[in-house]
Amino acid sequence: MKSRLNTEKKVFRDMVVLYCKKNHTVNSPCEECKKIIDYGFKKIEICPYGESKPFCSKCSIHCYENNIQKKVKEIMRYSGPRIIFYHPITSLKHLISSIFKS
């Protein structure tokens, strides 16, 4: 079974790639988005909450730098409503997980 952190990384990457394909380049992820993915993965890995970490949007610790946090919010706002059409099973699992984690 995949760990919760690996699942969160997959969802994060899928959302950034979707955003990039629709807003930057067809050959996604572009260099800027690769850096965002790498940064997000690093932050997920070192989260002090570990496997029980909340979703970043509901976390009391904001560990992203301000400029990256703004970009990630923009990406999530764009990709959030659209991701279900591209990755329906992953999206549903993420939604269910968010409901039971609240």
N, C-alpha and C positions, 0 to 999 in steps of 0.2 A: 504494500500500500504506500502511496506517495505521502510524504509528510505535508503538513499544512503549509509550511514555508515554501516548499517546492511548488505547490499548487498556486500559492499567492504570486510566486515569481512568474509562473506560466501566464496567469491572468494579466499581470502587469506587462509582460512582454507582448502578449497578444494585443493589448489595448494600444501600446505605443506603436507597434507595427501597423495596426489598422489606421491610426492617426497619420502616420508617416506616409502610407500608401495614398491616402486621400488628400493630403495637404503638402507633401514635399516631393516625393519621387515614387515611381513605380518600383524601382529597385530598392525596396526598403529592407531593413532600416537604413537611413542615411547616417552619416557620421555623427551628426548632432543627436539623433535619436538613439544610436548605439551608445553614446556617452550617457544618455539619460537612463537607458536600460541597465548599463553597468553600474551606475550610481545607485539606482533603485535596488538592484540585487545586493549590492554591498550593504545598504541600509537594512534590508530585510534580514540578511545574515547576522548582523551585529545588534539586532533589536534586543534590548534588555528583557523583553517579555518572552523571547524564544518562541516555542511552539504555541504558546497561549496568547500570542500578540493579537491585539485588536486590529481592525482595518485602520490604515493610516488616517483616514478621514475622521475616525472616531477616537483617535489616540490623544492622550493629554500631553505626550512628549512629541514635539515637532522637530524631528531630527534632520529634515531636509533644509538645505540652504534656501534663503528666500527666493532667489531667482529661479532655482530649480523647482521649488515648491509651486510657484506661480505657473511654470510651464507644465508641470505634472497635473495641476488642477485643470488647465486648459485641455490637456490631452484626455483626461478622465471625463470632462464635460462633453467632449466631442464623441469619444469612443463608447462611453457608458450606454447610451441609448441604442447604439448601432451594433455593439459586439454580439448581441444575441443572434443576429442574422449570420454572423461569420463563424461563431464558436458556440452553438446553442447548448451543448451539454456542459461545457466548462462554465458558461454563463449561469445556467440554472443551478449548478453546484455552488457557485460563488454566491448567488442570491440566497439560496437556502442557508448557506453557512452564515451569511450576514444577518439573516433573520434570527437564527438561534444563538448567535454571538451577542446580540443586542441586549 
